[in-house]
Amino acid sequence: MKFKLTFLFLFTTLLSFSQNGTVTGVVSDKDLKGEPLPFANVTIKGTAFGATTDMNGTYAIEIPEGNYEIVFSFLGYESKSVPFSIKAGEKKTINETIGSGSVTMEDVVVKATVSREKETALLLEQKKAVEIKQSIGAQEMARKGVSDVEEGLTKITGITKVGSRGLFVRGLEDRYNNLLVNGLAVPSNNPFKKIIPLDLFPTDIVSVIEVYKTFNPNIYGDFAGGTFNISTSKGQKSITKLTIGVGYTTDNNLVDFNISKDADNTKGFFGLTGKDRALPGLLGGKPSSYTLTPEQSLESFKSGFDVTETKSPLNTSIGLLHVEKFQLKNDNKFSYLLSLNFDNNFSVKKGVERNFSNNPSGYVYKNDFINTEYKYKTSLSTLLGLNYTSKRTSFTWNNFYLRTTESMIKDQFGYADLSANNNKSIIRTNQLDQSDYFNSQLLGEYSLTSDKNHTIKAGGSFAKTSYQQPDRKFFSGTKDGDNIITSIAGNNFIKQYLDIDSDMYLSGMAEYSLKFGGDKQNALNIGYNGSASLMQSSYRFISPINNFAPNNFTVAINSLDAQLNDYLSQNAFSFRESSNATYKAKLKEITNAGYANVLFKFADKWEVNGGVRAENAERETKYREQGSFDQKFKVINKQKLYVLPSLNVKYGLSENANIRFAASQTYTKPVIMEAYPIEYINADGSSIKGNPYVVNSDNYNVDLKYELFPSNKEMLAVGFFGKKIKKPIERTFESNATTSTIITYLNSDNATLYGAELEFIFDFERLSKNLSDLSLGFNTSLMQTKVEVPQQITKPDGSTTYSVETHRSRDLQGASKWLINSDLKYQFNLNKNWSNTVTFVYSVFGKRIYAVGTGGLDHINELPFQQLDFVWSSKLSDHFDLKFSADNILNPERNLELGTNGNAPISESSNVVNSYKKGVGFSLNLGYTF
């Protein structure tokens, strides 16, 4: 009897399975001329049956016999439904093509790989990936009003922008991050930053930005905070689009503005004045203490000290995007993309700027300035991308050029030295920063077999960069109305010429991939990547020699050149090169790495990705100390072979929930200027000095994360992370004989960092169908850090001394104990052709150390402030789109404040050492698609 019941049960079960049918098909993208549409949703209306299309746009759903309605959907696309009936055992094919309808162009561009720029596609990619990573695509950046990559990354959990110091990831400074472009290593164009300032990359040329917070063997081991991979756009839809924009910021535009006289013309508008400020050719390529004659001085310097008083106009921008796609024989495709973008920006920064010094009764101000900075910035970006694809082959050739200039007039007015009791001292700096960056990349991928189970990909790039501060000059004196009482003596009227050029930067990669196992879900990757760079610097000085000019003279502060030229013509003073033997240094860095990584999927729940990377990192520094120009370079070699293991584990709790674990070992290189043996001198006597004896840090990382994807538009994630850093690289301050501040760098003993992250995207349709167009995104990080400071440190000359830091145990510099990012999005249509997206974006962070306390002083802390932005994007018609944004609506005061836990009392009424307001920015951008 028991056997009969069992047999009957099995027969019934078998019969029920045999009564099911299968509906399959391919979903295509109408806007991309029938390209397969990955990650589209296919559901059977009124049932729990459904599927998501794979990378080839295919789907398969097994359902019982009956009559149904199948629905095809994708975020930003118009949904389509098809009624059908199916019989037991029947295999029915239903193909469908869906399009974007009235969505914007950004919604239909395909990422450099198979994943898409849409938020739903990126959520699905995050859900399916084994490693812990997050991405932001063109669609999300467009609706949030993001204009550049740096701003876009601040929308990701645990990432904040810290003024001009770049991006902080999980409280770790710029030096702990790394950057890839299309998977290839790229150099920095700014020696004061680890990676390229990402605000130079407009979102127009970006498809998707990936952020890896955990290490994988195929990315470089120089990593602790995050590795950013920028995938540039490909031409997937023929289009020509012109965009123009205008911007206004309160207290920055349409106000009194000072600009260097040589920049107040058409050349200055486009940032083309660098050649006029170049080092005089008669001084040659090697310093020789040459003294210029009056005639040579008058003829050689095309840029003087004069400043034009004007009104700052509105900010402007213009962009052109042109894409063409061609269908070739045998289903081969060719496309190209050309992007040109130019924008300029006027800004006025005004506020207090103070430095403390110690005396027996407590800490007092050494100086107390009202600091005013007038900055005019230009940014030019171009991208030319050529793409060819066939069934088994793809090639991409990208060429991009970035150029940025910043013309600055900086006035420090007040007490230069409180002991002198002169509250009308003024120090003026006239400075031009210019960077040029060219990178050419060639990438290819080939499937060795038609089933694409064996593939190889390879790529290489050549880059050349240049960073210049030509004719950086300054003078000081006592302000008397619109005049200045000054003299040709001391450090007055010095000219600096700084050039840091990367003559060659090469990067390459190659990888073989094998899919294996019964269902081909397992994968093996074996590869190589590496880079090599040769860089050299030139830092030269020209100073005045007073022959018989007056000890003091009074002249209009904005019109000094006429008086100085008159003195030159009388031979009352002359210019002489005062560079020393340290003017030149050279840096060679070579990284070579091989790696192996294997992915196993088993038991339908577990995915394990483990591997190892062997990376050899070499840094060779050549420099001269004070002495003869002909002496041999001193050489410092730093070389180490790192063996870096990595483990990523994912356990699928359900179809929509995962638990992830990751552990790895990595290392950190210093920023170029942190280990570069030159002393960069400012007008007020402070300086920045690199330490070539700084060593790389060793990092140990661990992460645990739970994530839930309730729907294709929602997610919830909770994560915990910890890091142990041996020999962390830290910024410190020292005082020299003249009590000016020298910033230098050292290795502390160790640092620990641990914390938790929470992130969710909530669709209000859960509350009511009437709220289906409203969604909320939120992420927060909570962190604790601790740094142990050694009693003795290594100085640049190799000797040891006692650390000048006030605290032997402290928080990690730059790390906030908490931070919050959030956005509220609402989508609506005013008519059939007029679609709109309104977004509010909010962020705030906790107090963090800006500068480590030294000499008995406590730390200088960056105090919290709240940022609120508003963006309204409209697709007015098939041709016109409009975007309005309001930035920094709350306009908070941004303060740096000295702490009160030093070794002596503070004898001043305020601890604020720097304070300013940024202003509320408004911008309007109009796009026309031809």
Secondary structure as GFF3:
##gff-version 3
##sequence-region A 1 930
A	DSSP	alpha_helix	2	18	.	.	.	ID=ss1
A	DSSP	beta_strand	20	29	.	.	.	ID=ss2
A	DSSP	three_ten_helix	30	32	.	.	.	ID=ss3
A	DSSP	beta_strand	35	36	.	.	.	ID=ss4
A	DSSP	beta_strand	41	44	.	.	.	ID=ss5
A	DSSP	beta_strand	50	52	.	.	.	ID=ss6
A	DSSP	beta_strand	58	64	.	.	.	ID=ss7
A	DSSP	beta_strand	66	73	.	.	.	ID=ss8
A	DSSP	beta_strand	80	86	.	.	.	ID=ss9
A	DSSP	beta_strand	91	93	.	.	.	ID=ss10
A	DSSP	beta_strand	96	98	.	.	.	ID=ss11
A	DSSP	three_ten_helix	105	108	.	.	.	ID=ss12
A	DSSP	alpha_helix	119	128	.	.	.	ID=ss13
A	DSSP	beta_strand	133	137	.	.	.	ID=ss14
A	DSSP	alpha_helix	138	143	.	.	.	ID=ss15
A	DSSP	alpha_helix	149	153	.	.	.	ID=ss16
A	DSSP	beta_strand	159	161	.	.	.	ID=ss17
A	DSSP	three_ten_helix	163	165	.	.	.	ID=ss18
A	DSSP	beta_strand	167	169	.	.	.	ID=ss19
A	DSSP	three_ten_helix	174	176	.	.	.	ID=ss20
A	DSSP	beta_strand	178	181	.	.	.	ID=ss21
A	DSSP	beta_strand	184	185	.	.	.	ID=ss22
A	DSSP	three_ten_helix	198	200	.	.	.	ID=ss23
A	DSSP	three_ten_helix	203	205	.	.	.	ID=ss24
A	DSSP	beta_strand	206	212	.	.	.	ID=ss25
A	DSSP	beta_strand	227	232	.	.	.	ID=ss26
A	DSSP	beta_strand	239	249	.	.	.	ID=ss27
A	DSSP	beta_strand	256	260	.	.	.	ID=ss28
A	DSSP	three_ten_helix	261	263	.	.	.	ID=ss29
A	DSSP	alpha_helix	266	269	.	.	.	ID=ss30
A	DSSP	three_ten_helix	275	277	.	.	.	ID=ss31
A	DSSP	three_ten_helix	281	283	.	.	.	ID=ss32
A	DSSP	alpha_helix	294	300	.	.	.	ID=ss33
A	DSSP	beta_strand	307	311	.	.	.	ID=ss34
A	DSSP	beta_strand	315	327	.	.	.	ID=ss35
A	DSSP	three_ten_helix	329	331	.	.	.	ID=ss36
A	DSSP	beta_strand	333	359	.	.	.	ID=ss37
A	DSSP	beta_strand	362	389	.	.	.	ID=ss38
A	DSSP	beta_strand	393	415	.	.	.	ID=ss39
A	DSSP	three_ten_helix	418	420	.	.	.	ID=ss40
A	DSSP	beta_strand	425	447	.	.	.	ID=ss41
A	DSSP	beta_strand	454	480	.	.	.	ID=ss42
A	DSSP	beta_strand	483	486	.	.	.	ID=ss43
A	DSSP	beta_strand	494	516	.	.	.	ID=ss44
A	DSSP	beta_strand	522	546	.	.	.	ID=ss45
A	DSSP	beta_strand	553	556	.	.	.	ID=ss46
A	DSSP	alpha_helix	561	569	.	.	.	ID=ss47
A	DSSP	beta_strand	573	577	.	.	.	ID=ss48
A	DSSP	three_ten_helix	581	583	.	.	.	ID=ss49
A	DSSP	beta_strand	584	602	.	.	.	ID=ss50
A	DSSP	beta_strand	606	623	.	.	.	ID=ss51
A	DSSP	beta_strand	634	654	.	.	.	ID=ss52
A	DSSP	beta_strand	657	668	.	.	.	ID=ss53
A	DSSP	three_ten_helix	672	674	.	.	.	ID=ss54
A	DSSP	beta_strand	679	681	.	.	.	ID=ss55
A	DSSP	beta_strand	687	689	.	.	.	ID=ss56
A	DSSP	beta_strand	697	708	.	.	.	ID=ss57
A	DSSP	beta_strand	715	726	.	.	.	ID=ss58
A	DSSP	beta_strand	729	735	.	.	.	ID=ss59
A	DSSP	beta_strand	741	747	.	.	.	ID=ss60
A	DSSP	beta_strand	750	763	.	.	.	ID=ss61
A	DSSP	three_ten_helix	764	766	.	.	.	ID=ss62
A	DSSP	three_ten_helix	769	771	.	.	.	ID=ss63
A	DSSP	beta_strand	774	788	.	.	.	ID=ss64
A	DSSP	beta_strand	792	794	.	.	.	ID=ss65
A	DSSP	beta_strand	800	802	.	.	.	ID=ss66
A	DSSP	beta_strand	809	810	.	.	.	ID=ss67
A	DSSP	beta_strand	818	831	.	.	.	ID=ss68
A	DSSP	beta_strand	834	845	.	.	.	ID=ss69
A	DSSP	beta_strand	848	851	.	.	.	ID=ss70
A	DSSP	beta_strand	860	862	.	.	.	ID=ss71
A	DSSP	beta_strand	866	875	.	.	.	ID=ss72
A	DSSP	beta_strand	880	887	.	.	.	ID=ss73
A	DSSP	beta_strand	893	898	.	.	.	ID=ss74
A	DSSP	beta_strand	912	917	.	.	.	ID=ss75
A	DSSP	beta_strand	921	929	.	.	.	ID=ss76
###
